[in-house]
Amino acid sequence: MSRIILDTDIGTNADDAVALAFALKSTEIRIEGITTVYGKVRTRAQIAQKVLDLCGAGHIPVCPGIELPLLRNRPLLRAGIEGKGLHLEESGSKFDRHAVDFIVQTVMEHPGEITLVMIGPHTNVAAAMIREPRIAECVKQIVMMGGVTRLAPNGSDLSPVEHNIQCDPEAAAIVFSSGAPILMLGLDVTRQAMFSREEADLMGSSGTPLAGTLVRMMHDFMDYMQRDFSYMCDPLAIAVLIDPTLIRTKRMDIRVQYERGEFSGQTIAEACADGNVETALEVDTARFFELLNHRLFLRDKALL
């Protein structure tokens, strides 16, 4: 079983909420806590609590984290749709623990046992590493959705900069250079996990309150982006903990470009046998969506 802390900017794109619910519905994973990062971290914590309550897991701690980039030298990249239509409440939680405190304490009390699943900007984890550098050697693994190498077969179609890294490149540079074991799931694979409005509606056809909430969030994000499709980026970070054979990886050396300019936040990748990051380059999207749909949205696998 994978014991994880889920560090997330839940609430903008729907895929963070899907990833959380996916983990909660998977017996191979035990969530020790959820930490929220970037922007409206308290609103994000309320959204996480909403998903927990819908899954009957309201006891799991939720800890708001750092709102601004680590050096406070960059504007926030806001969406403004976080929590739309969810009727958020405190759900009895005061959210009185800070994310950085929770990460440091949990990892250091359980050396070699905790996987950090990072599906947002890297600010919380970088701050935790600054406070307690031994986290890099005590964490079991870091699984991150972020970055892009453009070395996969679809490389020419991808942006050179990915959002989670772009939000706080200095924090990402700290994490990548920490020496912790890292598995990176970048745009190289996540952009292959596309779904349409019609497919989202099919996901919600089970009629459960959880499915209805998640699908409504999917539609809200597509409306915001003014398109009829989106990507299941973050749930892939959960899927590989359940079935590592979903992806093909290659060892690479990853450096983060954090100087100001058009390519600030770029993850510069070079294939290297002793590189610092295990990097996913291919994903079996059919098997990924089958697993996701079976766990979250359909009562009977035969309906897939």
NUKOL-247022 format. One line per 10 residues: number of its first residue (from 1); for each residue x, z, y of N, C-alpha, C. Coordinates in steps of 0.1 Angstrom, whole numbers, plus 5000, padded with zeros to 4 digits. Example, Ala and Ser with C-alpha at 12.3 -4.5 7.8 and 13.67 -1.06 7.14 Angstrom:
2
1) 5132 5078 4943 5123 5078 4955 5132 5078 4967; 5128 5071 4978 5137 5071 4989 5129 5079 5000 $
END
This chain:
304
1) 5008 5000 4988 5000 5000 5000 5009 5000 5012; 5005 4992 5022 5012 4992 5035 5006 5002 5045; 5014 5011 5050 5009 5020 5060 5013 5014 5073; 5004 5012 5082 5007 5005 5094 5002 5012 5107; 5009 5009 5118 5004 5011 5131 5001 4998 5137; 4989 4996 5142 4985 4983 5148 4986 4984 5163; 4995 4977 5168 4998 4977 5183 4992 4964 5188; 4982 4965 5197 4973 4954 5200 4968 4953 5215; 4966 4941 5219 4959 4939 5232 4945 4934 5230; 4938 4941 5221 4925 4938 5216 4915 4936 5228 $
11) 4907 4926 5227 4896 4925 5237 4896 4913 5245; 4907 4905 5246 4907 4893 5253 4903 4882 5244; 4912 4878 5235 4908 4869 5224 4902 4877 5213; 4893 4871 5206 4886 4879 5195 4895 4881 5183; 4906 4875 5182 4913 4876 5169 4920 4889 5167; 4922 4897 5178 4927 4911 5176 4917 4919 5169; 4904 4918 5173 4893 4926 5167 4891 4921 5153; 4893 4908 5150 4891 4903 5136 4903 4909 5128; 4915 4909 5133 4926 4915 5126 4924 4929 5122; 4919 4937 5132 4917 4951 5129 4906 4953 5118 $
21) 4895 4946 5119 4885 4947 5109 4890 4942 5095; 4898 4932 5095 4904 4926 5083 4912 4937 5076; 4920 4944 5084 4929 4955 5078 4920 4966 5073; 4910 4969 5080 4901 4980 5076 4894 4977 5063; 4891 4964 5061 4884 4960 5049 4893 4957 5037; 4906 4960 5038 4916 4956 5028 4922 4969 5022; 4920 4971 5010 4925 4983 5003 4940 4984 5002; 4947 4972 5004 4961 4972 5004 4968 4978 5016; 4959 4981 5026 4965 4985 5039 4958 4998 5043; 4967 5007 5049 4961 5020 5054 4966 5020 5069 $
31) 4956 5021 5078 4959 5021 5092 4962 5036 5096; 4974 5039 5101 4977 5053 5105 4972 5055 5119; 4971 5044 5127 4967 5046 5141 4967 5032 5148; 4960 5031 5159 4959 5019 5167 4965 5023 5181; 4974 5014 5186 4979 5016 5199 4975 5004 5208; 4971 5006 5220 4967 4995 5228 4977 4992 5239; 4979 4980 5243 4989 4976 5252 4985 4966 5262; 4990 4966 5274 4989 4955 5284 4975 4955 5291; 4976 4957 5304 4963 4956 5312 4954 4968 5311; 4942 4965 5308 4932 4976 5307 4932 4983 5293 $
41) 4943 4991 5292 4945 4997 5279 4934 5007 5274; 4928 5013 5284 4917 5022 5280 4905 5014 5275; 4902 5003 5282 4891 4995 5278 4894 4989 5264; 4907 4985 5262 4911 4980 5249 4909 4991 5238; 4912 5003 5242 4910 5014 5232 4896 5016 5229; 4887 5015 5239 4872 5016 5236 4868 5004 5227; 4873 4992 5229 4869 4981 5220 4874 4984 5206; 4887 4989 5204 4892 4992 5191 4883 5003 5184; 4879 5013 5192 4870 5023 5187 4856 5018 5183; 4851 5008 5190 4839 5001 5186 4840 4995 5172 $
51) 4851 4988 5170 4853 4981 5157 4855 4992 5146; 4862 5002 5149 4864 5013 5139 4850 5019 5135; 4842 5021 5145 4829 5027 5142 4820 5018 5134; 4821 5005 5137 4813 4995 5129 4818 4995 5115; 4830 4998 5113 4836 4998 5099 4836 5011 5092; 4830 5021 5099 4829 5035 5093 4843 5041 5093; 4851 5038 5102 4865 5044 5102 4868 5050 5116; 4858 5057 5122 4860 5063 5135 4870 5074 5136; 4875 5079 5124 4884 5090 5124 4899 5085 5127; 4901 5073 5126 4915 5067 5129 4919 5069 5143 $
61) 4930 5075 5146 4934 5077 5161 4936 5064 5168; 4931 5064 5181 4934 5052 5190 4941 5058 5202; 4952 5052 5205 4961 5057 5216 4964 5046 5226; 4958 5047 5238 4962 5038 5249 4976 5039 5253; 4982 5027 5256 4996 5027 5259 4999 5023 5273; 5009 5014 5275 5015 5010 5288 5007 4998 5293; 5003 4999 5306 4995 4989 5312 5003 4977 5317; 5015 4980 5323 5023 4970 5330 5035 4966 5322; 5041 4954 5325 5054 4951 5318 5064 4962 5320; 5073 4962 5311 5083 4973 5310 5090 4976 5324 $
71) 5095 4965 5330 5102 4966 5343 5093 4965 5355; 5080 4963 5352 5070 4962 5363 5074 4951 5373; 5080 4941 5368 5085 4930 5376 5077 4917 5375; 5066 4917 5368 5058 4905 5366 5043 4908 5368; 5036 4898 5373 5021 4900 5374 5014 4901 5360; 5003 4908 5359 4996 4908 5347 4989 4895 5345; 4989 4890 5333 4981 4877 5330 4968 4882 5325; 4958 4882 5334 4945 4887 5331 4935 4877 5326; 4925 4881 5318 4914 4873 5314 4901 4878 5321; 4899 4891 5321 4887 4897 5327 4875 4897 5318 $
81) 4876 4893 5306 4864 4893 5297 4864 4905 5287; 4874 4913 5288 4876 4924 5278 4863 4933 5278; 4857 4935 5267 4846 4943 5265 4832 4937 5269; 4832 4924 5272 4820 4918 5276 4809 4919 5265; 4798 4924 5269 4786 4925 5260 4787 4935 5249; 4797 4943 5249 4799 4952 5237 4793 4966 5240; 4788 4969 5252 4782 4982 5255 4791 4994 5251; 4803 4994 5256 4814 5003 5252 4810 5017 5256; 4814 5026 5247 4813 5040 5250 4826 5047 5245; 4827 5060 5250 4839 5067 5245 4839 5071 5231 $
91) 4827 5070 5225 4825 5073 5210 4831 5086 5206; 4830 5096 5216 4834 5110 5212 4849 5111 5213; 4857 5101 5216 4871 5102 5216 4876 5103 5231; 4886 5111 5233 4891 5113 5247 4904 5104 5248; 4908 5098 5238 4921 5089 5238 4932 5097 5245; 4934 5109 5241 4944 5118 5249 4958 5117 5244; 4961 5108 5234 4975 5107 5230 4980 5093 5235; 4992 5093 5240 4998 5081 5245 5004 5073 5233; 5003 5060 5234 5008 5051 5223 5022 5053 5220; 5031 5054 5230 5045 5056 5228 5048 5069 5220 $
101) 5042 5079 5224 5043 5092 5217 5039 5091 5203; 5028 5084 5200 5022 5083 5187 5032 5074 5178; 5037 5063 5184 5046 5055 5176 5059 5063 5172; 5065 5069 5182 5077 5077 5179 5075 5087 5169; 5064 5095 5170 5062 5107 5161 5059 5102 5147; 5050 5092 5146 5046 5087 5133 5057 5080 5125; 5065 5072 5132 5076 5065 5125 5087 5075 5121; 5090 5085 5130 5101 5094 5127 5097 5104 5117; 5084 5107 5116 5080 5117 5105 5079 5111 5092; 5078 5097 5091 5077 5090 5078 5087 5079 5077 $
111) 5100 5082 5077 5110 5072 5077 5109 5062 5065; 5110 5049 5068 5109 5040 5057 5096 5037 5052; 5085 5042 5058 5072 5041 5053 5062 5033 5062; 5065 5033 5075 5055 5027 5085 5059 5013 5089; 5050 5004 5088 5051 4990 5093 5044 4989 5106; 5051 4985 5116 5046 4982 5129 5040 4968 5129; 5027 4966 5131 5021 4953 5132 5018 4951 5147; 5025 4942 5153 5025 4940 5167 5017 4926 5170; 5006 4927 5176 4998 4915 5178 4994 4914 5193; 5003 4920 5201 5002 4920 5216 5016 4919 5222 $
121) 5017 4920 5235 5030 4922 5242 5038 4933 5236; 5051 4933 5238 5060 4943 5231 5063 4955 5238; 5056 4958 5249 5059 4969 5258 5059 4982 5251; 5049 4986 5244 5048 4999 5238 5060 5001 5228; 5062 4992 5220 5073 4993 5209 5087 4994 5216; 5089 4985 5226 5102 4986 5233 5104 4999 5239; 5094 5005 5246 5095 5018 5252 5097 5029 5242; 5091 5027 5230 5094 5037 5219 5108 5036 5214; 5114 5024 5214 5127 5022 5209 5137 5028 5220; 5134 5027 5232 5142 5032 5243 5142 5048 5242 $
131) 5130 5053 5240 5130 5068 5238 5136 5073 5226; 5135 5066 5215 5140 5070 5202 5146 5058 5195; 5159 5055 5197 5165 5043 5192 5165 5043 5176; 5164 5054 5170 5165 5054 5155 5152 5048 5149; 5142 5045 5157 5130 5038 5152 5134 5025 5145; 5144 5018 5150 5148 5005 5144 5152 5007 5130; 5159 5018 5127 5163 5020 5113 5153 5028 5105; 5144 5034 5111 5134 5042 5103 5121 5035 5100; 5118 5024 5108 5106 5017 5105 5108 5009 5092; 5098 5007 5084 5099 4999 5072 5100 4985 5076 $
141) 5092 4980 5085 5092 4966 5089 5084 4964 5102; 5088 4954 5109 5080 4950 5121 5074 4936 5117; 5061 4935 5117 5054 4922 5115 5048 4919 5128; 5052 4908 5134 5047 4905 5148 5041 4891 5148; 5029 4890 5155 5024 4877 5159 5029 4874 5173; 5038 4865 5175 5043 4862 5188 5055 4852 5186; 5058 4846 5197 5070 4837 5198 5066 4823 5192; 5076 4814 5193 5075 4801 5187 5089 4795 5186; 5092 4788 5175 5105 4782 5173 5105 4767 5176; 5093 4761 5174 5092 4746 5174 5101 4739 5164 $
151) 5104 4746 5153 5112 4740 5143 5104 4737 5130; 5091 4740 5131 5082 4736 5120 5078 4722 5121; 5071 4716 5111 5067 4702 5112 5058 4699 5124; 5051 4709 5129 5042 4707 5141 5049 4710 5154; 5062 4712 5154 5069 4717 5166 5067 4709 5179; 5066 4696 5178 5065 4688 5190 5051 4690 5197; 5042 4696 5190 5028 4698 5196 5027 4711 5202; 5037 4720 5202 5036 4733 5206 5042 4736 5220; 5037 4746 5227 5043 4750 5239 5056 4757 5236; 5066 4756 5245 5078 4763 5243 5077 4778 5245 $
161) 5066 4783 5251 5065 4797 5254 5051 4802 5249; 5052 4814 5242 5040 4820 5236 5036 4832 5245; 5023 4835 5245 5017 4845 5254 5022 4859 5253; 5023 4864 5240 5027 4878 5239 5041 4880 5243; 5050 4871 5242 5063 4872 5246 5064 4870 5262; 5056 4860 5266 5056 4857 5281 5052 4869 5289; 5043 4877 5284 5037 4888 5292 5048 4899 5295; 5058 4901 5286 5069 4910 5289 5081 4906 5281; 5088 4896 5286 5100 4891 5279 5111 4901 5277; 5113 4910 5287 5123 4920 5286 5121 4930 5275 $
171) 5108 4934 5273 5104 4942 5262 5106 4935 5249; 5103 4922 5248 5105 4914 5236 5120 4914 5232; 5128 4912 5242 5143 4911 5240 5148 4924 5234; 5143 4935 5238 5147 4948 5232 5143 4949 5217; 5131 4945 5214 5126 4945 5201 5134 4936 5192; 5135 4924 5196 5142 4914 5188 5157 4918 5185; 5163 4924 5195 5177 4928 5194 5180 4942 5188; 5169 4948 5183 5170 4962 5179 5177 4964 5166; 5177 4954 5157 5182 4956 5144 5172 4959 5134; 5159 4961 5138 5148 4964 5129 5145 4952 5120 $
181) 5141 4954 5108 5136 4942 5100 5124 4936 5106; 5124 4923 5109 5113 4917 5116 5108 4904 5109; 5095 4903 5108 5089 4891 5103 5081 4885 5115; 5084 4873 5119 5078 4867 5131 5068 4857 5126; 5056 4858 5131 5045 4848 5128 5042 4842 5142; 5049 4831 5145 5047 4825 5158 5037 4813 5158; 5037 4806 5169 5027 4795 5171 5030 4784 5160; 5042 4784 5154 5045 4774 5144 5035 4775 5133; 5030 4787 5129 5020 4789 5119 5006 4792 5124; 5005 4800 5134 4992 4804 5139 4984 4793 5145 $
191) 4991 4783 5150 4983 4771 5156 4978 4762 5145; 4981 4765 5132 4975 4758 5121 4962 4765 5116; 4959 4777 5121 4948 4784 5117 4936 4782 5127; 4932 4770 5128 4921 4767 5138 4907 4768 5132; 4897 4772 5140 4884 4772 5136 4875 4767 5147; 4863 4762 5144 4853 4757 5154 4842 4767 5156; 4833 4764 5166 4821 4772 5169 4813 4772 5156; 4811 4761 5150 4803 4760 5138 4808 4769 5127; 4821 4769 5125 4827 4777 5115 4826 4792 5119; 4826 4795 5132 4824 4809 5136 4810 4813 5133 $
201) 4800 4805 5135 4786 4808 5132 4785 4810 5117; 4792 4803 5109 4791 4805 5094 4797 4818 5090; 4808 4822 5097 4814 4835 5095 4803 4846 5098; 4795 4844 5108 4785 4854 5111 4772 4854 5103; 4771 4845 5093 4759 4843 5086 4755 4855 5077; 4765 4863 5074 4762 4875 5066 4752 4884 5073; 4752 4884 5086 4742 4892 5093 4745 4906 5095; 4757 4911 5092 4761 4925 5094 4764 4927 5109; 4762 4940 5113 4765 4943 5127 4780 4939 5131; 4789 4942 5121 4803 4939 5123 4805 4924 5125 $
211) 4800 4916 5116 4801 4901 5117 4795 4896 5130; 4783 4901 5134 4777 4897 5146 4785 4900 5158; 4791 4912 5159 4800 4916 5170 4812 4907 5171; 4819 4904 5160 4831 4896 5160 4828 4882 5164; 4817 4876 5159 4814 4862 5162 4810 4861 5176; 4803 4871 5182 4800 4871 5196 4812 4871 5205; 4822 4878 5201 4835 4879 5208 4842 4865 5207; 4841 4859 5195 4847 4845 5193 4841 4835 5203; 4828 4835 5204 4821 4826 5213 4824 4829 5227; 4825 4842 5231 4828 4845 5245 4842 4840 5249 $
221) 4851 4841 5239 4865 4836 5243 4865 4821 5243; 4858 4814 5235 4857 4799 5236 4851 4795 5249; 4840 4802 5253 4834 4799 5266 4844 4801 5277; 4852 4812 5277 4862 4815 5287 4872 4804 5287; 4876 4799 5276 4886 4788 5275 4880 4774 5277; 4867 4774 5277 4860 4761 5279 4864 4751 5268; 4863 4755 5256 4865 4747 5244 4857 4751 5233; 4856 4743 5222 4847 4746 5211 4855 4749 5199; 4867 4755 5200 4875 4759 5189 4884 4770 5194; 4890 4777 5184 4900 4787 5187 4909 4789 5175 $
231) 4917 4799 5175 4927 4801 5164 4927 4816 5159; 4928 4817 5147 4929 4831 5140 4944 4834 5139; 4950 4837 5151 4964 4840 5151 4967 4854 5146; 4961 4864 5151 4965 4878 5148 4961 4882 5134; 4950 4877 5128 4947 4881 5114 4958 4877 5104; 4966 4867 5108 4976 4862 5098 4986 4873 5096; 4988 4882 5106 4998 4893 5105 4993 4903 5095; 4980 4904 5093 4974 4913 5083 4975 4906 5069; 4971 4893 5069 4971 4886 5057 4984 4886 5049; 4995 4885 5056 5008 4884 5049 5012 4898 5043 $
241) 5006 4908 5048 5008 4921 5041 5000 4922 5028; 4989 4915 5027 4981 4915 5015 4987 4905 5005; 4991 4893 5010 4996 4882 5002 5008 4875 5009; 5020 4880 5006 5032 4874 5013 5034 4859 5009; 5028 4854 4998 5030 4841 4994 5022 4831 5003; 5014 4835 5012 5007 4826 5021 5016 4818 5030; 5028 4823 5032 5037 4817 5042 5050 4813 5035; 5057 4804 5042 5071 4800 5038 5079 4804 5050; 5090 4811 5048 5098 4816 5059 5113 4811 5058; 5119 4813 5070 5134 4810 5070 5140 4820 5079 $
251) 5153 4824 5076 5160 4833 5084 5165 4826 5096; 5163 4833 5108 5168 4827 5120 5173 4837 5130; 5181 4833 5139 5186 4841 5150 5177 4838 5162; 5170 4848 5167 5160 4847 5178 5165 4854 5190; 5166 4847 5201 5169 4853 5214 5158 4850 5224; 5155 4859 5233 5145 4858 5243 5150 4854 5256; 5145 4844 5262 5148 4839 5276 5140 4848 5285; 5146 4856 5293 5138 4865 5302 5141 4863 5316; 5149 4853 5319 5152 4850 5333 5139 4843 5339; 5137 4845 5352 5125 4839 5358 5126 4824 5357 $
261) 5114 4818 5356 5114 4803 5356 5104 4798 5346; 5103 4785 5345 5093 4778 5336 5094 4783 5322; 5106 4786 5317 5107 4790 5303 5109 4805 5300; 5106 4813 5310 5106 4827 5308 5097 4831 5297; 5103 4838 5287 5095 4842 5276 5097 4833 5264; 5106 4823 5265 5108 4814 5254 5116 4822 5243; 5113 4820 5231 5121 4825 5219 5130 4814 5214; 5142 4815 5217 5152 4805 5213 5157 4807 5199; 5154 4798 5190 5156 4800 5176 5167 4791 5171; 5175 4797 5162 5186 4789 5155 5186 4794 5140 $
271) 5185 4784 5131 5186 4788 5117 5199 4794 5114; 5199 4805 5107 5211 4813 5105 5209 4822 5093; 5217 4821 5083 5215 4829 5071 5215 4844 5073; 5223 4849 5083 5223 4863 5087 5216 4866 5100; 5206 4858 5103 5199 4859 5116 5191 4872 5116; 5186 4876 5128 5179 4889 5130 5164 4888 5127; 5159 4877 5123 5144 4876 5122 5141 4867 5110; 5132 4871 5101 5125 4863 5091 5114 4856 5098; 5114 4842 5098 5105 4835 5107 5096 4826 5098; 5083 4827 5100 5073 4819 5092 5073 4805 5098 $
281) 5074 4795 5090 5073 4781 5094 5061 4773 5088; 5056 4778 5077 5045 4771 5071 5035 4781 5066; 5022 4778 5066 5012 4787 5061 5001 4779 5053; 4997 4785 5042 4986 4779 5034 4973 4783 5041; 4968 4775 5050 4956 4779 5058 4943 4780 5050; 4942 4771 5040 4930 4772 5031 4929 4786 5024; 4940 4790 5019 4940 4803 5012 4939 4814 5022; 4944 4813 5034 4943 4823 5044 4928 4825 5048; 4922 4814 5051 4908 4815 5055 4899 4820 5044; 4902 4816 5031 4894 4821 5020 4895 4836 5019 $
291) 4907 4841 5020 4910 4856 5020 4902 4863 5031; 4904 4858 5043 4897 4864 5055 4882 4864 5054; 4876 4852 5050 4862 4851 5049 4856 4860 5038; 4864 4861 5027 4859 4869 5016 4859 4884 5019; 4869 4889 5026 4870 4903 5030 4861 4907 5041; 4858 4898 5051 4851 4902 5063 4837 4896 5064; 4835 4884 5059 4822 4877 5064 4812 4874 5053; 4817 4872 5040 4808 4868 5030 4807 4878 5019; 4795 4880 5014 4792 4890 5004 4797 4885 4990; 4797 4872 4988 4800 4866 4975 4810 4855 4977 $
301) 4821 4857 4970 4832 4847 4971 4827 4833 4967; 4817 4832 4959 4812 4819 4954 4806 4811 4965; 4802 4818 4977 4796 4811 4988 4806 4804 4996; 4819 4806 4994 4829 4800 5002 4829 4784 5001 $
END
